[in-house]
Amino acid sequence: MGSIAAMSKGELPASAASNGQLLTAYISKTNNQRSIWLLRSNKTELAGKS
């Protein structure tokens, strides 16, 4: 869940699903510097492990 909290302050979020994975990219800004982040989750992480 830490990633979701970080994304809430990001700019220009974008997501795509491919081969059972969710890819999300966003730009964050800290101290007038920008960083580009790419997050990847697979299907089991999104559904919860049984």
TILO-318472 format. One line per field, with one value per atom (N, C-alpha, C, O, CB): residue number from 1; residue in three letters; chain; atom name; z, x, y. Coordinates in Angstrom, 3 decimals, always signed. Glycine has a CB too. Layout:
<rs>
resi = c(NUM,...);
resn = c(ala,...);
chain = c(A,...);
name = c(CA,...);
w = c(Z,...);
u = c(X,...);
v = c(Y,...);
</rs>
This chain:
<rs>
resi = c(1,1,1,1,1,2,2,2,2,2,3,3,3,3,3,4,4,4,4,4,5,5,5,5,5,6,6,6,6,6,7,7,7,7,7,8,8,8,8,8,9,9,9,9,9,10,10,10,10,10,11,11,11,11,11,12,12,12,12,12,13,13,13,13,13,14,14,14,14,14,15,15,15,15,15,16,16,16,16,16,17,17,17,17,17,18,18,18,18,18,19,19,19,19,19,20,20,20,20,20,21,21,21,21,21,22,22,22,22,22,23,23,23,23,23,24,24,24,24,24,25,25,25,25,25,26,26,26,26,26,27,27,27,27,27,28,28,28,28,28,29,29,29,29,29,30,30,30,30,30,31,31,31,31,31,32,32,32,32,32,33,33,33,33,33,34,34,34,34,34,35,35,35,35,35,36,36,36,36,36,37,37,37,37,37,38,38,38,38,38,39,39,39,39,39,40,40,40,40,40,41,41,41,41,41,42,42,42,42,42,43,43,43,43,43,44,44,44,44,44,45,45,45,45,45,46,46,46,46,46,47,47,47,47,47,48,48,48,48,48,49,49,49,49,49,50,50,50,50,50);
resn = c(met,met,met,met,met,gly,gly,gly,gly,gly,ser,ser,ser,ser,ser,ile,ile,ile,ile,ile,ala,ala,ala,ala,ala,ala,ala,ala,ala,ala,met,met,met,met,met,ser,ser,ser,ser,ser,lys,lys,lys,lys,lys,gly,gly,gly,gly,gly,glu,glu,glu,glu,glu,leu,leu,leu,leu,leu,pro,pro,pro,pro,pro,ala,ala,ala,ala,ala,ser,ser,ser,ser,ser,ala,ala,ala,ala,ala,ala,ala,ala,ala,ala,ser,ser,ser,ser,ser,asn,asn,asn,asn,asn,gly,gly,gly,gly,gly,gln,gln,gln,gln,gln,leu,leu,leu,leu,leu,leu,leu,leu,leu,leu,thr,thr,thr,thr,thr,ala,ala,ala,ala,ala,tyr,tyr,tyr,tyr,tyr,ile,ile,ile,ile,ile,ser,ser,ser,ser,ser,lys,lys,lys,lys,lys,thr,thr,thr,thr,thr,asn,asn,asn,asn,asn,asn,asn,asn,asn,asn,gln,gln,gln,gln,gln,arg,arg,arg,arg,arg,ser,ser,ser,ser,ser,ile,ile,ile,ile,ile,trp,trp,trp,trp,trp,leu,leu,leu,leu,leu,leu,leu,leu,leu,leu,arg,arg,arg,arg,arg,ser,ser,ser,ser,ser,asn,asn,asn,asn,asn,lys,lys,lys,lys,lys,thr,thr,thr,thr,thr,glu,glu,glu,glu,glu,leu,leu,leu,leu,leu,ala,ala,ala,ala,ala,gly,gly,gly,gly,gly,lys,lys,lys,lys,lys,ser,ser,ser,ser,ser);
chain = c(A,A,A,A,A,A,A,A,A,A,A,A,A,A,A,A,A,A,A,A,A,A,A,A,A,A,A,A,A,A,A,A,A,A,A,A,A,A,A,A,A,A,A,A,A,A,A,A,A,A,A,A,A,A,A,A,A,A,A,A,A,A,A,A,A,A,A,A,A,A,A,A,A,A,A,A,A,A,A,A,A,A,A,A,A,A,A,A,A,A,A,A,A,A,A,A,A,A,A,A,A,A,A,A,A,A,A,A,A,A,A,A,A,A,A,A,A,A,A,A,A,A,A,A,A,A,A,A,A,A,A,A,A,A,A,A,A,A,A,A,A,A,A,A,A,A,A,A,A,A,A,A,A,A,A,A,A,A,A,A,A,A,A,A,A,A,A,A,A,A,A,A,A,A,A,A,A,A,A,A,A,A,A,A,A,A,A,A,A,A,A,A,A,A,A,A,A,A,A,A,A,A,A,A,A,A,A,A,A,A,A,A,A,A,A,A,A,A,A,A,A,A,A,A,A,A,A,A,A,A,A,A,A,A,A,A,A,A,A,A,A,A,A,A,A,A,A,A,A,A);
name = c(N,CA,C,O,CB,N,CA,C,O,CB,N,CA,C,O,CB,N,CA,C,O,CB,N,CA,C,O,CB,N,CA,C,O,CB,N,CA,C,O,CB,N,CA,C,O,CB,N,CA,C,O,CB,N,CA,C,O,CB,N,CA,C,O,CB,N,CA,C,O,CB,N,CA,C,O,CB,N,CA,C,O,CB,N,CA,C,O,CB,N,CA,C,O,CB,N,CA,C,O,CB,N,CA,C,O,CB,N,CA,C,O,CB,N,CA,C,O,CB,N,CA,C,O,CB,N,CA,C,O,CB,N,CA,C,O,CB,N,CA,C,O,CB,N,CA,C,O,CB,N,CA,C,O,CB,N,CA,C,O,CB,N,CA,C,O,CB,N,CA,C,O,CB,N,CA,C,O,CB,N,CA,C,O,CB,N,CA,C,O,CB,N,CA,C,O,CB,N,CA,C,O,CB,N,CA,C,O,CB,N,CA,C,O,CB,N,CA,C,O,CB,N,CA,C,O,CB,N,CA,C,O,CB,N,CA,C,O,CB,N,CA,C,O,CB,N,CA,C,O,CB,N,CA,C,O,CB,N,CA,C,O,CB,N,CA,C,O,CB,N,CA,C,O,CB,N,CA,C,O,CB,N,CA,C,O,CB,N,CA,C,O,CB,N,CA,C,O,CB);
w = c(+0.000,+0.000,+0.000,-0.319,+1.182,+0.335,+0.333,-1.032,-1.136,+0.802,-2.076,-3.430,-3.783,-4.466,-4.426,-3.319,-3.618,-2.975,-3.594,-3.126,-1.749,-1.074,-1.824,-1.962,+0.382,-2.308,-3.048,-4.352,-4.763,-3.332,-5.006,-6.277,-6.119,-7.066,-6.933,-4.955,-4.788,-4.943,-5.218,-3.429,-4.772,-4.927,-6.274,-6.524,-3.788,-7.129,-8.421,-9.469,-9.322,-8.913,-10.520,-11.648,-12.873,-13.006,-11.939,-13.747,-15.024,-14.879,-15.527,-15.953,-14.041,-13.905,-15.178,-15.875,-12.703,-15.460,-16.602,-16.225,-15.535,-17.905,-16.677,-16.383,-17.629,-18.533,-15.262,-17.658,-18.750,-18.200,-17.338,-19.954,-18.700,-18.311,-19.464,-20.626,-17.927,-19.122,-20.142,-19.516,-18.495,-20.819,-20.124,-19.675,-18.183,-17.504,-20.011,-17.663,-16.261,-15.304,-14.100,-15.897,-15.807,-14.964,-15.171,-16.250,-15.276,-14.114,-14.208,-14.085,-13.084,-13.104,-15.087,-15.090,-14.894,-15.599,-16.415,-13.941,-13.660,-13.624,-12.992,-12.324,-14.292,-14.302,-13.836,-14.098,-15.728,-13.144,-12.735,-12.469,-12.346,-11.477,-12.383,-12.112,-10.723,-10.401,-13.202,-9.900,-8.586,-8.544,-9.274,-7.446,-7.684,-7.572,-6.099,-5.255,-8.169,-5.791,-4.443,-4.524,-5.285,-3.755,-3.746,-3.726,-5.130,-5.473,-3.051,-5.930,-7.311,-8.229,-9.277,-7.298,-7.866,-8.739,-9.045,-8.164,-8.078,-10.289,-10.711,-10.893,-11.337,-12.007,-10.542,-10.716,-11.463,-11.259,-9.346,-12.317,-13.028,-12.377,-12.225,-14.565,-11.994,-11.321,-12.212,-12.883,-9.948,-12.207,-12.895,-11.893,-11.331,-14.145,-11.668,-10.727,-11.492,-12.501,-9.693,-11.007,-11.656,-10.598,-9.561,-12.441,-10.858,-9.981,-10.829,-11.951,-9.213,-10.287,-11.031,-10.498,-9.486,-10.928,-11.171,-10.853,-9.402,-8.755,-11.800,-8.879,-7.520,-6.493,-5.446,-7.257,-6.758,-5.838,-5.806,-4.752,-6.238,-6.945,-7.019,-6.385,-5.752,-8.478,-6.556,-6.050,-4.588,-3.926,-6.893,-4.076,-2.718,-2.757,-3.513,-1.797,-1.956,-1.957,-1.113,-0.032,-1.425,-1.612,-0.884,-0.139,+0.538,-1.828);
u = c(+0.796,+0.000,+0.845,+0.317,-0.909,+2.097,+2.952,+3.032,+3.106,+4.330,+3.018,+3.096,+1.862,+1.960,+3.270,+0.714,-0.518,-0.473,-0.881,-1.754,+0.014,+0.122,+1.080,+0.806,+0.593,+2.189,+3.161,+2.557,+2.822,+4.440,+1.749,+1.163,+0.151,-0.077,+0.507,-0.456,-1.476,-0.904,-1.656,-2.135,+0.403,+1.026,+1.740,+2.419,+2.007,+1.590,+2.275,+1.528,+0.338,+2.476,+2.228,+1.656,+1.631,+2.467,+2.463,+0.696,+0.580,+0.634,+1.461,+1.676,-0.230,-0.205,-0.709,-1.580,-1.054,-0.149,-0.588,-0.426,+0.527,+0.225,-1.360,-1.299,-1.602,-2.304,-2.275,-1.050,-1.330,-1.230,-0.397,-0.340,-2.082,-2.042,-1.457,-1.800,-3.462,-0.560,+0.072,+0.566,+1.253,+1.235,+0.218,+0.684,+0.480,+1.384,+2.152,-0.690,-1.002,-0.313,-0.283,-0.651,+0.238,+0.899,+0.240,-0.268,+2.417,+0.259,-0.200,+1.024,+1.739,-1.270,+1.266,+2.386,+1.827,+0.905,+3.214,+2.382,+1.938,+3.150,+4.158,+1.153,+3.051,+4.138,+3.580,+2.424,+4.781,+4.417,+4.019,+5.265,+6.369,+3.113,+5.081,+6.175,+5.956,+4.855,+6.252,+6.999,+6.906,+7.856,+8.847,+7.235,+7.540,+8.370,+8.715,+7.823,+7.643,+10.015,+10.501,+11.627,+12.577,+10.975,+11.527,+12.556,+12.899,+14.073,+13.814,+11.882,+12.045,+12.779,+13.273,+12.780,+12.866,+13.444,+12.363,+11.598,+14.693,+12.306,+11.303,+11.930,+13.071,+10.627,+11.163,+11.584,+10.489,+9.306,+11.885,+10.868,+9.911,+9.936,+10.998,+10.245,+8.758,+8.634,+7.861,+6.903,+7.933,+8.290,+7.579,+7.348,+8.296,+8.370,+6.075,+5.697,+5.135,+4.451,+4.671,+5.425,+4.917,+4.314,+4.929,+6.039,+3.113,+2.449,+1.981,+1.509,+1.254,+2.113,+1.584,+0.201,-0.238,+2.541,-0.478,-1.848,-2.022,-2.992,-2.351,-1.121,-1.261,-1.110,-1.756,-0.239,-0.281,-0.136,-1.400,-1.777,+1.057,-2.059,-3.267,-4.472,-5.312,-3.572,-4.550,-5.692,-5.515,-6.495,-5.900,-4.308,-4.042,-3.676,-4.259,-5.261,-2.728,-2.275,-3.210,-3.632,-0.823,-3.532,-4.426,-3.631,-4.207,-5.413);
v = c(-1.201,+0.000,+1.273,+2.339,-0.006,+1.210,+2.388,+3.033,+4.258,+2.028,+2.231,+2.758,+3.578,+4.598,+1.624,+3.135,+3.864,+5.244,+6.227,+3.079,+5.329,+6.626,+7.541,+8.734,+6.443,+7.011,+7.822,+8.324,+9.454,+7.012,+7.495,+7.890,+9.016,+9.769,+6.703,+9.149,+10.174,+11.586,+12.521,+10.030,+11.758,+13.064,+13.192,+14.187,+13.313,+12.198,+12.213,+13.010,+13.292,+10.809,+13.368,+14.099,+13.192,+12.298,+15.398,+13.416,+12.713,+11.193,+10.552,+13.165,+10.595,+9.138,+8.454,+8.973,+8.701,+7.292,+6.486,+5.022,+4.662,+6.830,+4.166,+2.736,+1.936,+2.391,+2.365,+0.719,-0.217,-1.633,-1.914,-0.010,-2.521,-3.929,-4.731,-4.513,-4.454,-5.672,-6.498,-7.793,-7.773,-5.744,-8.907,-10.230,-10.450,-10.937,-10.405,-10.101,-10.323,-9.372,-9.627,-11.700,-8.285,-7.294,-5.937,-5.634,-7.221,-5.125,-3.747,-2.849,-2.905,-3.417,-2.028,-1.086,+0.312,+0.721,-1.180,+1.044,+2.402,+3.320,+3.004,+2.469,+4.442,+5.429,+6.769,+7.101,+5.557,+7.529,+8.871,+9.711,+9.179,+8.820,+11.010,+11.943,+12.528,+12.975,+13.079,+12.524,+13.159,+14.347,+14.396,+12.147,+15.297,+16.493,+16.711,+16.793,+17.744,+16.803,+17.056,+18.067,+17.886,+15.745,+19.127,+20.169,+20.678,+20.815,+19.640,+20.953,+21.446,+20.482,+20.897,+22.750,+19.210,+18.180,+17.160,+16.766,+17.493,+16.739,+15.762,+14.395,+14.270,+16.206,+13.371,+11.982,+11.247,+11.518,+11.296,+10.331,+9.490,+8.111,+7.507,+9.406,+7.619,+6.331,+5.364,+5.747,+6.490,+4.108,+3.039,+1.926,+1.378,+2.526,+1.592,+0.541,-0.641,-0.469,+1.060,-1.848,-3.053,-3.958,-4.206,-3.790,-4.451,-5.414,-6.579,-6.394,-4.764,-7.783,-8.928,-9.283,-8.735,-10.151,-10.188,-10.506,-10.976,-10.582,-11.558,-11.798,-12.304,-11.193,-11.242,-13.395,-10.196,-9.063,-8.227,-7.715,-8.192,-8.081,-7.268,-7.981,-7.340,-6.921,-9.300,-10.065,-10.458,-10.801,-11.313,-10.418,-10.886,-12.354,-13.132,-10.653,-12.720,-14.121,-14.972,-14.561,-14.234,-16.162,-17.058,-18.093,-18.945,-17.733);
</rs>
